[in-house]
Amino acid sequence: MTNAAIAVGAASVNFFASAELYPCSSRKGRRPVTYRRFETAAEAVRFAIEELPAPLLLGTYLEVEEKRFDGEAIRSLYESNAYPLQRIAAE
């Protein structure tokens, strides 16, 4: 397996490293999604973009190998050519 990485700002991410996703709490006070750990950063990115309600992405962050990525950076990772998983079809 290759070490797929992408530069985002000054940082890069290894899509095959384990990752932790910290969703923000909703404005209604309840948290529909809680902290999750993923085997790979690619799976965490896919979950954040394809499964999280869009408003929650704004305050969510992803941690991979002690580097943090905010919602905008997570979206950039998903849209990058280096992203190793298949994306959902655009509607």
C-alpha positions as semicolon CSV with decimal commas, in nm:
position;residue;x (nm);y (nm);z (nm)
1;M;0,000;0,000;0,000
2;T;0,134;0,343;-0,085
3;N;0,179;0,623;0,162
4;A;-0,080;0,856;0,005
5;A;-0,040;1,202;0,150
6;I;-0,164;1,545;0,053
7;A;-0,043;1,890;0,150
8;V;-0,306;2,112;0,312
9;G;-0,154;2,443;0,401
10;A;0,170;2,364;0,579
11;A;0,056;2,016;0,687
12;S;0,014;1,687;0,509
13;V;-0,198;1,384;0,588
14;N;-0,132;1,014;0,551
15;F;-0,469;0,874;0,440
16;F;-0,373;0,528;0,572
17;A;-0,287;0,638;0,928
18;S;-0,543;0,600;1,207
19;A;-0,755;0,906;1,273
20;E;-0,986;1,062;1,531
21;L;-1,286;1,273;1,443
22;Y;-1,420;1,528;1,690
23;P;-1,762;1,656;1,574
24;C;-1,888;1,984;1,713
25;S;-2,205;1,995;1,919
26;S;-2,523;2,109;1,751
27;R;-2,683;2,442;1,833
28;K;-2,977;2,257;1,989
29;G;-2,744;2,138;2,264
30;R;-2,747;1,770;2,178
31;R;-2,468;1,599;1,992
32;P;-2,606;1,371;1,716
33;V;-2,257;1,236;1,649
34;T;-1,985;1,187;1,908
35;Y;-1,611;1,130;1,897
36;R;-1,511;0,845;1,664
37;R;-1,185;0,667;1,595
38;F;-1,117;0,531;1,245
39;E;-0,862;0,281;1,117
40;T;-0,770;0,520;0,838
41;A;-0,789;0,894;0,783
42;A;-0,954;0,826;0,446
43;E;-1,247;0,656;0,623
44;A;-1,274;0,945;0,869
45;V;-1,276;1,200;0,587
46;R;-1,543;1,004;0,401
47;F;-1,757;0,984;0,715
48;A;-1,721;1,356;0,785
49;I;-1,823;1,458;0,434
50;E;-2,078;1,191;0,345
51;E;-2,241;1,114;0,682
52;L;-2,217;1,419;0,910
53;P;-2,490;1,680;0,876
54;A;-2,332;1,966;0,678
55;P;-2,378;2,230;0,953
56;L;-2,173;2,016;1,194
57;L;-1,871;2,007;0,964
58;L;-1,798;2,372;1,043
59;G;-1,689;2,304;1,402
60;T;-1,560;1,951;1,347
61;Y;-1,194;1,863;1,336
62;L;-0,993;1,560;1,235
63;E;-0,670;1,455;1,405
64;V;-0,419;1,239;1,215
65;E;-0,068;1,173;1,344
66;E;-0,096;1,468;1,586
67;K;-0,203;1,709;1,308
68;R;-0,544;1,875;1,316
69;F;-0,765;1,958;1,020
70;D;-1,074;2,179;1,047
71;G;-1,394;2,137;0,844
72;E;-1,261;2,331;0,544
73;A;-0,941;2,124;0,538
74;I;-1,142;1,801;0,569
75;R;-1,342;1,902;0,261
76;S;-1,016;1,980;0,075
77;L;-0,882;1,636;0,166
78;Y;-1,198;1,472;0,032
79;E;-1,182;1,669;-0,293
80;S;-0,809;1,614;-0,349
81;N;-0,675;1,388;-0,624
82;A;-0,479;1,197;-0,358
83;Y;-0,796;1,087;-0,176
84;P;-0,783;0,706;-0,211
85;L;-1,151;0,607;-0,168
86;Q;-1,439;0,633;-0,412
87;R;-1,654;0,940;-0,356
88;I;-2,032;0,947;-0,368
89;A;-2,178;1,061;-0,700
90;A;-2,257;1,430;-0,715
91;E;-2,631;1,494;-0,718
